[in-house]
């Protein structure tokens, strides 16, 4: 019985050789697919929404399958790189906002000139901050 699974895994490895497989863009498309499935279930009584969601789920599933089994690795890597160049800055911005909201010992100010984030201790009253990046002045209450 173990031999059957070993042979099957080898056959799958040979089949997937030279193909794209799964990457971050495929994972994101699968998350969107699941979200659309949930919306479709929630709005099942509305024919227009349910049919639009049904069409969108079919298109997303086809896109994931096409990208996974594609042999054009250069194009799939370029698509993934474009997605990551958009996703990583957004992800780090969201993570930074979350971390700053959890930090109760500091107050954060954003420079109007260069958009740098300056951190100062909380509870010091009205202060003037000099931006370390561009030298601009920020006046605020800490």
MOTATA-V249053 format. One record per residue. N is the residue number from 1. RES is the residue in one letter. SS is DSSP state (alpha for helix, beta for strand, coil for the rest). Layout:
# MOTATA-V249053
n=N res=RES ss=SS
n=N res=RES ss=SS
This chain:
# MOTATA-V249053
n=1 res=X ss=coil
n=2 res=X ss=alpha
n=3 res=X ss=alpha
n=4 res=X ss=alpha
n=5 res=X ss=alpha
n=6 res=X ss=alpha
n=7 res=X ss=alpha
n=8 res=X ss=alpha
n=9 res=X ss=alpha
n=10 res=X ss=alpha
n=11 res=X ss=alpha
n=12 res=X ss=alpha
n=13 res=X ss=alpha
n=14 res=X ss=alpha
n=15 res=X ss=alpha
n=16 res=X ss=alpha
n=17 res=X ss=coil
n=18 res=X ss=coil
n=19 res=X ss=coil
n=20 res=X ss=coil
n=21 res=X ss=coil
n=22 res=X ss=coil
n=23 res=X ss=coil
n=24 res=X ss=alpha
n=25 res=X ss=alpha
n=26 res=X ss=alpha
n=27 res=X ss=alpha
n=28 res=X ss=alpha
n=29 res=X ss=alpha
n=30 res=X ss=alpha
n=31 res=X ss=alpha
n=32 res=X ss=alpha
n=33 res=X ss=alpha
n=34 res=X ss=alpha
n=35 res=X ss=alpha
n=36 res=X ss=alpha
n=37 res=X ss=alpha
n=38 res=X ss=alpha
n=39 res=X ss=alpha
n=40 res=X ss=alpha
n=41 res=X ss=alpha
n=42 res=X ss=alpha
n=43 res=X ss=coil
n=44 res=X ss=coil
n=45 res=X ss=coil
n=46 res=X ss=coil
n=47 res=X ss=alpha
n=48 res=X ss=alpha
n=49 res=X ss=alpha
n=50 res=X ss=alpha
n=51 res=X ss=alpha
n=52 res=X ss=alpha
n=53 res=X ss=alpha
n=54 res=X ss=alpha
n=55 res=X ss=alpha
n=56 res=X ss=alpha
n=57 res=X ss=alpha
n=58 res=X ss=alpha
n=59 res=X ss=alpha
n=60 res=X ss=alpha
n=61 res=X ss=alpha
n=62 res=X ss=alpha
n=63 res=X ss=alpha
n=64 res=X ss=alpha
n=65 res=X ss=alpha
n=66 res=X ss=alpha
n=67 res=X ss=alpha
n=68 res=X ss=alpha
n=69 res=X ss=alpha
n=70 res=X ss=coil
n=71 res=X ss=coil
n=72 res=X ss=coil
n=73 res=X ss=alpha
n=74 res=X ss=alpha
n=75 res=X ss=alpha
n=76 res=X ss=alpha
n=77 res=X ss=alpha
n=78 res=X ss=alpha
n=79 res=X ss=alpha
n=80 res=X ss=alpha
n=81 res=X ss=alpha
n=82 res=X ss=alpha
n=83 res=X ss=alpha
n=84 res=X ss=alpha
n=85 res=X ss=alpha
n=86 res=X ss=alpha
n=87 res=X ss=alpha
n=88 res=X ss=alpha
n=89 res=X ss=alpha
n=90 res=X ss=alpha
n=91 res=X ss=alpha
n=92 res=X ss=alpha
n=93 res=X ss=alpha
n=94 res=X ss=alpha
n=95 res=X ss=alpha
n=96 res=X ss=alpha
n=97 res=X ss=alpha
n=98 res=X ss=alpha
n=99 res=X ss=alpha
n=100 res=X ss=alpha
n=101 res=X ss=alpha
n=102 res=X ss=alpha
n=103 res=X ss=coil
n=104 res=X ss=coil
n=105 res=X ss=coil
n=106 res=X ss=beta
n=107 res=X ss=beta
n=108 res=X ss=beta
n=109 res=X ss=beta
n=110 res=X ss=beta
n=111 res=X ss=coil
n=112 res=X ss=coil
n=113 res=X ss=coil
n=114 res=X ss=coil
n=115 res=X ss=coil
n=116 res=X ss=coil
n=117 res=X ss=beta
n=118 res=X ss=beta
n=119 res=X ss=beta
n=120 res=X ss=beta
n=121 res=X ss=beta
n=122 res=X ss=coil
n=123 res=X ss=coil
n=124 res=X ss=coil
n=125 res=X ss=coil
n=126 res=X ss=beta
n=127 res=X ss=beta
n=128 res=X ss=beta
n=129 res=X ss=beta
n=130 res=X ss=beta
n=131 res=X ss=coil
n=132 res=X ss=coil
n=133 res=X ss=coil
n=134 res=X ss=coil
n=135 res=X ss=coil
n=136 res=X ss=coil
n=137 res=X ss=beta
n=138 res=X ss=beta
n=139 res=X ss=beta
n=140 res=X ss=beta
n=141 res=X ss=beta
n=142 res=X ss=coil
